[in-house]
Amino acid sequence: MRKHVLVVLTAVLTTVAVVAQTDEWRLRMDEGAAAEVAGEYAKGVASYKAAAEIAERFDRSDKRRVAAANAMANMYDALGQFADAEVLYRRALKEAADSAGKARPEYALVLGNIGTVYVETGQSAAGEKLMREALAIYAACDPPEQLRIAVAKNAVAEVLSVNGKYKEAETLLTEALPVLEKNPDIWGETSIAINNLGVARFSLGKHDEARQLLHRALAMMEEHTGPDHPMLARTLNNLASLEARTGHREESGQSLRRALDIAERRLGAEHPVYAAILGNYAAFLRQGGEKSQAKVLEARSNQILKDSSRRNGIGAVIDVHSLRGK
């Protein structure tokens, strides 16, 4: 009888401990999400790392293990630490395969994220392949998950633009946007899709439409994040490229300087995104006849990119839509 009571007591204590761990895991994940929305990626790493450590106590089939590792990898990616991000994504991919199988959305999510790292490190063909595989998995789910499909189409379209396939990118984005816009909670994804459509149409020569889309994306981001969130830097850079191409030099310079300021303050002067925008600003100065200053900034940009490549063990880094001639 006493043994039975001890067994019951142990079961109760175990249940309480699991609930406490679950609450703590959720708290750390929420902290990480708040830091991510605020653009405080280093804080996001710390919170998601704590969540991942808690998740290691859960059963190996528990999908929270995948969620925590994937979220931490996202933060390393945002910080430009691509090698660290890929290690964590591959860990999450294995756990997703073990817990849910390779035909499930959890696996597709991480697979697509690895594809993003490939694109950011100059392996855009390999990145496109993985992203298309992720999109195919989402489409084959029963029932098809329309929102996830729309998010995946946005990701594929972004790499298609990097690879010069602008028409296909435009088609995917026009399919994805109506679905994304029905879900106001994912304004971040929607604003990125609008930005991506602006880039595709800019590259297709539809300059007026592109300008409207990029301003719309920028306004949506600013509405939710304020005037200096790191995600603004890319859209400002894209807008600067458009303005430069269409002869609006003053507007181009304003957007570039703002993008550069945001990238330096919020991401840091060693971040590859800052380096890429700095290179674009150097090109802007060179086009305006300021060759000496342009040369200095070009050298600085190249050195930052080389240092980033060395840290990440790669030969090339991030693509940001450029002012340079094509």
C-alpha positions, -999 to +999 in steps of 0.1 A: +000+000+000+028+024+009+045+016-024+014+025-043+012+058-025+048+065-033+042+057-070+012+081-071+031+108-053+060+104-078+036+107-107+020+138-093+054+155-087+065+145-122+034+160-137+040+193-118+076+194-130+066+188-166+040+216-164+065+239-148+090+231-176+063+237-202+054+271-187+091+281-185+097+269-221+067+291-233+080+321-213+115+319-228+100+314-264+077+345-258+107+365-246+127+355-277+098+364-300+095+398-283+132+404-288+129+393-324+101+417-331+121+445-315+151+437-337+172+428-306+186+396-321+213+389-295+186+390-268+166+367-289+195+342-291+197+341-253+160+335-247+157+309-275+188+292-262+172+289-227+141+275-243+162+249-263+179+238-231+145+233-214+133+214-245+161+189-243+143+175-213+112+168-233+106+136-253+126+134-285+094+133-305+083+166-289+080+193-316+090+220-292+126+208-295+124+217-332+107+250-326+133+262-301+163+251-322+148+267-354+141+299-336+176+302-322+190+295-356+168+323-370+185+347-346+220+336-355+210+341-392+197+376-385+230+384-367+250+373-398+264+343-380+255+319-408+277+290-398+261+289-364+227+292-379+233+263-403+245+240-375+213+247-355+190+244-386+205+210-393+200+199-358+164+211-360+160+193-394+171+160-379+147+164-349+119+174-373+125+142-393+126+121-362+095+136-346+072+142-375+088+128-406+101+144-438+066+149-453+054+173-426+054+211-423+079+211-395+105+195-417+096+218-446+100+249-424+135+241-414+145+229-449+134+263-463+154+281-436+186+262-446+179+273-482+178+309-470+213+304-454+225+290-487+212+321-505+228+345-480+262+327-484+263+329-522+249+294-529+217+306-545+211+276-568+213+252-539+191+275-518+164+276-545+164+238-547+158+234-510+131+261-509+113+245-538+114+212-520+099+229-489+071+244-510+063+210-525+060+195-490+036+221-479+015+217-511+014+179-506+001+181-470-035+169-465-052+193-465-028+218-481-018+245-457-025+276-476-008+301-453+024+281-451+023+277-489+020+315-493+049+320-469+070+294-489+061+311-522+074+343-508+107+327-498+111+310-532+102+343-550+130+361-531+157+336-542+142+336-578+149+374-579+184+368-567+188+343-595+174+367-621+141+348-625+119+379-620+088+369-640+084+337-621+090+356-588+063+381-597+038+352-604+045+335-571+042+367-552+009+377-568-004+343-558+009+346-522+000+381-513-038+378-511-034+349-487-009+367-465-030+399-464-059+380-449-038+373-419-029+407-402-009+390-374+018+381-399+024+417-411+061+411-411+058+383-438+033+404-457+056+435-458+085+414-469+064+399-497+053+434-508+090+444-508+099+413-528+072+421-554+086+456-556+120+443-564+107+419-590+087+446-608+116+470-605+138+444-623+111+439-649+111+476-657+078+484-640+092+513-620+061+532-609+045+500-596+077+490-579+080+524-562+045+522-548+051+487-535+084+496-518+069+526-501+039+505-490+062+478-476+082+505-458+051+521-443+038+488-430+071+480-414+074+514-398+038+512-385+046+480-365+083+485-356+090+522-355+116+541-376+148+522-371+141+485-370+168+464-388+143+450-413+138+485-427+174+485-440+169+462-470+137+479-482+154+513-479+183+499-499+160+486-526+142+519-528+175+537-531+184+514-560+151+522-578+155+559-573+191+558-586+180+538-616+152+563-624+173+594-620+162+606-586+196+610-570+186+630-540+159+605-529+183+576-535+210+592-513+185+599-485+173+563-485+208+549-486+221+570-458+191+560-436+196+523-445+233+526-436+226+543-403+200+517-393+223+488-403+253+502-384+234+510-352+211+480-350+232+453-367+267+465-362+296+476-384+308+440-388+275+427-402+274+416-439+242+435-445+259+467-433+289+459-456+266+453-486+248+486-481+281+504-475+293+490-509+261+504-525+267+538-509+302+537-523+288+531-558+264+559-553+293+583-544+313+571-573+284+578-597+283+613-583+320+619-589+332+614-553+357+588-563+382+592-534+356+587-507+340+559-527+373+541-529+377+542-491+342+529-485+345+502-511+377+489-494+360+489-460+329+471-474+351+444-490+371+439-459+340+434-437+326+409-462+359+390-463+360+389-425+324+376-424+332+350-450+362+338-430+342+336-398+315+317-415+338+295-435+324+305-469+335+322-501+308+347-505+281+364-484+247+380-485+231+395-516+215+429-512+199+446-543+227+467-557+232+501-573+260+486-594+253+481-631+242+447-643 
